[in-house]
């Protein structure tokens, strides 16, 4: 059974190997921004983060996935310890 997270009525598969958790994807980037406590900055990468083209013009679906990833990490309480 896969682990899921629901955001604004949309169910996201959050298993480590799911498409939503793809390194560089919108959900992943939202979660990463939350983890590092960076301000909201909707974006994603076509491939892996940093090493591929960055996209900032997101479709409605990509934008929602970014915000869902941010909410998912916020809810989990998993934040970088800068201490």
C-alpha positions as a Markdown table, in Angstrom:
| # | Residue | x | y | z |
|---|---|---|---|---|
| 1 | Unk | 0.0 | 0.0 | 0.0 |
| 2 | Unk | 1.4 | 3.4 | -0.9 |
| 3 | Unk | 1.7 | 6.4 | 1.3 |
| 4 | Unk | -0.4 | 9.4 | 0.3 |
| 5 | Unk | -0.9 | 13.0 | 1.1 |
| 6 | Unk | -4.0 | 15.0 | 0.2 |
| 7 | Unk | -3.9 | 18.7 | -0.6 |
| 8 | Unk | -6.9 | 20.6 | -1.7 |
| 9 | Unk | -8.7 | 17.4 | -2.6 |
| 10 | Unk | -5.9 | 16.0 | -4.7 |
| 11 | Unk | -4.2 | 12.8 | -3.5 |
| 12 | Unk | -0.4 | 12.7 | -4.0 |
| 13 | Unk | 1.6 | 9.4 | -3.9 |
| 14 | Unk | 4.5 | 10.2 | -1.6 |
| 15 | Unk | 6.3 | 6.9 | -1.8 |
| 16 | Unk | 10.0 | 7.6 | -2.3 |
| 17 | Unk | 10.0 | 6.2 | -5.8 |
| 18 | Unk | 6.8 | 7.9 | -7.0 |
| 19 | Unk | 6.6 | 10.5 | -9.8 |
| 20 | Unk | 5.6 | 13.2 | -7.2 |
| 21 | Unk | 8.9 | 12.6 | -5.3 |
| 22 | Unk | 11.0 | 12.9 | -8.4 |
| 23 | Unk | 14.1 | 14.9 | -7.5 |
| 24 | Unk | 13.6 | 18.3 | -9.2 |
| 25 | Unk | 9.9 | 18.0 | -9.8 |
| 26 | Unk | 7.4 | 20.5 | -8.5 |
| 27 | Unk | 6.3 | 18.5 | -5.4 |
| 28 | Unk | 9.9 | 17.9 | -4.5 |
| 29 | Unk | 10.9 | 21.5 | -4.9 |
| 30 | Unk | 8.1 | 22.7 | -2.7 |
| 31 | Unk | 9.1 | 20.2 | -0.1 |
| 32 | Unk | 12.7 | 21.3 | -0.3 |
| 33 | Unk | 11.8 | 25.0 | 0.0 |
| 34 | Unk | 9.9 | 24.1 | 3.2 |
| 35 | Unk | 12.7 | 21.9 | 4.5 |
| 36 | Unk | 15.2 | 24.7 | 4.2 |
| 37 | Unk | 12.7 | 27.3 | 5.3 |
| 38 | Unk | 13.1 | 29.2 | 2.1 |
| 39 | Unk | 10.3 | 31.6 | 1.0 |
| 40 | Unk | 7.7 | 30.2 | -1.4 |
| 41 | Unk | 9.2 | 30.3 | -4.9 |
| 42 | Unk | 7.2 | 28.0 | -7.2 |
| 43 | Unk | 9.6 | 26.3 | -9.6 |
| 44 | Unk | 10.9 | 23.0 | -10.7 |
| 45 | Unk | 13.6 | 21.4 | -12.9 |
| 46 | Unk | 13.1 | 19.5 | -16.1 |
| 47 | Unk | 15.5 | 16.9 | -14.8 |
| 48 | Unk | 17.5 | 16.7 | -11.6 |
| 49 | Unk | 17.7 | 19.8 | -9.4 |
| 50 | Unk | 20.3 | 22.4 | -10.3 |
| 51 | Unk | 21.8 | 20.4 | -13.1 |
| 52 | Unk | 18.9 | 20.8 | -15.6 |
| 53 | Unk | 16.7 | 23.6 | -16.9 |
| 54 | Unk | 14.8 | 25.5 | -14.2 |
| 55 | Unk | 11.1 | 26.3 | -15.0 |
| 56 | Unk | 9.3 | 29.1 | -13.2 |
| 57 | Unk | 6.2 | 29.3 | -15.5 |
| 58 | Unk | 4.2 | 26.5 | -14.0 |
| 59 | Unk | 0.9 | 25.1 | -15.1 |
| 60 | Unk | -2.0 | 25.1 | -12.6 |
| 61 | Unk | -1.3 | 21.4 | -11.9 |
| 62 | Unk | 2.5 | 22.0 | -11.4 |
| 63 | Unk | 1.8 | 25.0 | -9.2 |
| 64 | Unk | -0.6 | 23.0 | -7.0 |
| 65 | Unk | 2.0 | 20.2 | -6.8 |
| 66 | Unk | 4.6 | 22.7 | -5.6 |
| 67 | Unk | 2.3 | 24.0 | -2.9 |
| 68 | Unk | 1.3 | 20.5 | -2.0 |
| 69 | Unk | 5.0 | 19.5 | -1.5 |
| 70 | Unk | 5.5 | 22.6 | 0.7 |
| 71 | Unk | 2.4 | 21.7 | 2.8 |
| 72 | Unk | 3.5 | 18.1 | 3.0 |
| 73 | Unk | 6.9 | 19.0 | 4.5 |
| 74 | Unk | 5.4 | 21.6 | 6.8 |
| 75 | Unk | 2.9 | 19.1 | 8.1 |
| 76 | Unk | 5.7 | 16.5 | 8.7 |
| 77 | Unk | 7.8 | 19.0 | 10.6 |
| 78 | Unk | 11.0 | 17.9 | 8.9 |
| 79 | Unk | 13.2 | 21.0 | 8.8 |
| 80 | Unk | 16.9 | 21.6 | 8.4 |
| 81 | Unk | 18.7 | 22.0 | 11.7 |
| 82 | Unk | 21.0 | 25.0 | 11.1 |
| 83 | Unk | 22.2 | 24.7 | 14.7 |
